[in-house]
Amino acid sequence: MPQQKPSGVFAWIKTYPRLSLFSAALIARLLMAWLIGPGDHGDDDGTYLNMAEHILKGEGPWTHPMNLENVRYQSYLPPAMGYLTALCVFFFGRTFDPLRWPIILLSSLACLWLAALGERLMGKKGRIAGWIWAFYPPQLFWSTRVNPHAIATDMLIGLLLLAAKCPKPEKSWQRYVFPSLGGLLWALMTLFRGEYLLAAGILIVYLGASCRRLLEPALFALFLTLGLAPWTVRNWLIHRRFIPISTNFARMFWETYHPDYRFSGKEIPFDSATVARLEPMTEIESKQWLMNDALNYVRRNPGRALYIWAGNMVHFWRPFLTPNAVSIKQNILYVVSYLPVFALFILGVFGLPVRKEPLWAAIALIILYKWGIHSGFYMIVRFREAIMPLLMLVASSGLLRIRDPKDALVKKTTAAD
C-alpha cells in the first residue's frame, strides 16, 4: 500500500522546513510578547540602565554592587549589555522595550541554527531540536526579556553551528573567515556573559581535532584575543591588574560560601560592617577581600563548603524555579516543561558518540563546564537555561533512540556533512 503523502500544514513544513520553523518560532515569540507585555527584564534592569546613562555622559560603564552605593566600580560587570542599553537609551530614552524586538528575531533565528546543528549530528530527523526549542515555554518567556543571558544563549547556538562548518568548508575562503569570525563573536559573547571565556578552550580543541590543522584553532584564538583586547587593556590601564572581563565573580563567590546561602537564588546583602569595610577600598582591593573572606569561610567550615558545592551540583538540574521569586503556577509550568526534556536528555546521554563525533564531544564538554563552574559559584536556574539548547540536542538524540532503538545516535546525511 503506497505511503500517504502529507498534506496541508505538514506538506508546507516538509517543502519549506526552514521558513516553516522560523515563522512558527517568530509567531510564538510575538504572541508571548503580546501576552505578557514589557514587564520586568530581570534583577539587573536598573543596573544596566544606570550603566547606560554613565556611558552616555562619558563616564564609562561604572556601577556598584547591591547595597554598596557609595562606590564606582569601572569593571564590575561585563560591558556589552551596558553599551547595548546605552545605544537604546540614546535613541529611545530610558527604556529597554525597543530591544525586545531584535532579541525576539535573534531567538527565532537561533531555532533555525539549532535545527541545523541537529541535522548535522543526527540527519534530517535531528531538526526536531529546533522545533522543541521554538516552543519550549521557558524559552518563549526569556526570548521576550532583555538580558545578557538570552543574547549569549542565542549566540552560543550560532557559534557552534559556525564551528561545525569549519572542518569541511564549501569554499576555500571560508577556511579563514569562519574561525576568524567565530573568535570575534565568541569574544563578543564573553563580553555579555563572562563565564564563557574559559569555554573558548573547548572550541579551540574541537577545531584542532575536527579540522586536523592548526590554522583554524590558531585563527579562532587570535581573533578571540583581538576581540577581548580593547576591554582587557582598558581594565589594565584603570586597575594595573589583569582583568580580562569583570570583577563581579568575587561577589558571587562570597555569596556562595556564606552562612546565609540557601540555594534560593536570593542575593545576600552586605551587612553594615562589611559595607564599612569595603567602601574605602578600591575595586581590586574589594575583589581580593571578598575572595579571601569566602576562602577563609571554606577553610573554617569544610563540611559546610562541601555541602554547598554538592548542593549546587544537584540544584543545577532542579526542575523548579526559585520558590520565593515566582508563583506556584509558574513553577508548575516550568516543571511540566522541563521534566520531559530532562528525561530525554538522560536517555540521550547514554551512548552519546563523543569519541566518534568531535562536535558531540564539544557539546558535552560545554554542558559539563557550565555544570562545574556553577557548582563552585552562586547558582540559579537561569544559569542552566543558557545551555538548554545543548540539552535539547542531547534530548533529541534520546527521542530518536526511542523511535528507532536500532538506529545509531549519530546518523549524518551526506548533505548535512
Buried (B, 14 or more C-beta within 10 A) or exposed (E): EEEEEEEEEEEBBEEEBEEBBBBBBBEBBBEBBEEEEEEEBBBBBEBBBBBBBBBEEEEBBBBBBEEBEEBEBBBBBBBBBBBBBBBBBEEEEEEBBBBBEEBBBBBBBBBBBBBBBBBBBBBBBBBBBBBBBBEBBBBBBBBBBBBBBBBBBBBBBBBBBBBBBBBEBEEEEBBEBBBBBBBBBBBBBBBBBBBBBEBBEBBBBBBBBBBEEEBBBBBBBBBBEEBBEEBBEBBEEBBEBEBBBBBBBBBBBBBBBBEEBEBBBBBBBBEEEBBEBBBEBEBBEBBBBBBEBBBEBBEEBEEBBEEBBEBBBEBBBBBBBBEEEBEEEBBEBBEEBBEEBBEBBEBBBEEBEBEEBBBBBBBBBBBEBBBEBBBBBBBBBBBBBBBBBBBBBBBBBBBBBEEEEEEBBBBBEEEBE
